[in-house]
């Protein structure tokens, strides 16, 4: 199984399917966490379309395919960042969805979850784009500092400082350890 674009995939595009098979679901989940689930499928597909079209430019000497794909996905998310910020602001103001079955405990659980999601969403909306991308690549994507640096095209030290600043801000705004 080929998990990186290679010279053979340029001549035989069918070989790129292995990259898709190995990474599609992970990329879709990451996008779904950053944006609405209904757009995650489309942006994940766009991520792989862009990767397929640029497979001749992929350089395995510069890093692995996983952060390269996360970088493409994060750039696509960036195009939707105004919608992302609006979503975080709305979630911060909105309460939880009404509970249809009326069970007291489920209502209490949903209210608690809604308050938590609202607070976190509001705090994420307050971060700079770079800080938000960095912390969400770490939290949602599970990427290492090195992989985040590759995905965003920044230095390792920049990742470390962005994560440190973002965590400090989130701790202050949320009053919890992050």
PyMOL commands that set and color helices and strands:
alter all, ss='L'
color gray80, all
select helices_A, chain A and resi 7-11+13-34+37-53+55-57+65-79+81-93+104-126+129-139+145-152+156-174
alter helices_A, ss='H'
color red, helices_A
deselect
rebuild
show_as cartoon
